[in-house]
Amino acid sequence: MYGENACPNAQRPPDLPAPGTLVVDTGRGDRVGEFCGVVGPCWSLRPVGGGAAWEAEPHRVRLALLIEQLRARTARLNARSRGEVL
């Protein structure tokens, strides 16, 4: 029978965003980061305000909403004005 061995719960991997795209890692409390690239089976994300990159499972990542993008960029600009980020 066709599809007999197919897993019904298998999810299609999400489309690969362009580098620099703001995304949300739902596996880490909706943390916003910039997509950097692919590292093995995971995606590499970097905090918008600077800091160490982390790896996220692609099925737990979604594009950031406009309000989330605005909050992240505002936080980065505020950190930059305080001299915390170049």
Secondary structure, 3 states (H helix, E strand, C coil): CCCCCCCCCCCCCCCCCCCCCEEEEHHHCCEEEEEEEEECCEEEEEECCCCCCEEECHHHEEECCHHHHHHHHHHHHHHHHCCCCC
